[in-house]
């Protein structure tokens, strides 16, 4: 099984999710999204795979969230995706993609459903 993890190695949940995948023998492609930011089209596809709107995958505690005035734009998907593309730290992490489905690894066990679907 092949998975992609949008990973921040400084994040404990991201590290735990990566370990969980590796312990289950999953072939994992690691994308350090802070070093390789996603463009708006890629982010839109990722949200579709998650089955969530951008407001559910944005880190509201980040300074950039407040600085960009995103509190008033939570219903504006285009504005949120543009903000995440410009400030990748705003993307909630980790996100794991298996096939056409994705899951947010908060908690890390959330990704197990993806693995079960592909088993």
N, C-alpha and C positions, 0 to 999 in steps of 0.2 A: 504494500500500500504506500502511496506517495501523498505527502502533505506539504503544504507551504505554511510557514509560521511567520507572521509579521511580528518581529521580535525586537525587544530592547533589552540587551544583556544586563543593564543596570537595574531592571525591574524584577523583583523577587517572583511575582506571579508569572512573568514571562519565562524566567529560568525554570520554575517549577513545571510549567506546561511543556516546555521543551524536554525536560527530563522525563516526564510522563510519557510523551510520545516515543522517545528513544528507548525507554524501558519496555515498551510494547513492540519494539522492532519496526517502527514506522520509519520509512525513508523520508527524511525531513529536509526540505529546502528552506534555509534560513534567510529571510530578507530583513536586514536591519534597516527598517523604514526611516530611521533618523538620518542614516547615511545615504539611503536610496529612496528619497521621498516619492510618493505616488502622485500621479497627476489626477486631475479631476475625473477624467473618464475611468481610470483604474479604481479610484475611490468609489465612484458610483457603482461600478460592477461589484466591488467588495461589499457595499451596503446591500445590494440585491442578493448576493450570496448569503449574507447574514440574515436577510429578511427583516432588516431594521432600518428605520430612517437615520440619517446622520446624527440627529440629536441624541440618539441612544448609544452612539459610539464616539462621542466627543468628551474629552476630559474637562469638565467644568471647573475643576480646582486649579487648573493651570493659569498662571498670570496672563498669558496671551488671550485666554478666553475673555477675561474682563477687559483687558486693554483694547481688544478688537470690538468691544461692545456686543458680543454675541448673545448675551442674555435676551436681548430684544429680537434676535433673529433665529430663535429655535425652530420656527416653523418654515424657515427659508432654506430648503435643502441646498440650493445652489450657493448661497452665501456660506453655509457651513462647510460644504465640500471645498470651496475656494479657500476658506480659512485653513482647513486641515492641510490642503496641498501646499499652502504658503508657510504654515507653521506645523510640521508633522508631529511635534510634541503633543498636539491636541488630539491625536488619534488614540483612542482607548486601546489598551494592549493586554495581552497578546491576542491576535486574531489568527485562527487556524483555518485553512481552506483544504478540504478534501473533495475532489471532484468539483461539482457545481455548488456545494454547500459550504458554509463557514460557521464558526462558532467563536464567541468571545471567551477566552480562557480565564474568566473571573467568576467563580473559582476555576482552577485548572481542570477539574473533573467535568466541566461543561463540554469539553472536546470529546469526551468518551462516546457521546451519542453519535458523533460523526464517524468514529471508528466502527461502531456497531452497525451503522447503516451500510458501510462498505464491506463488512466481513462476509 
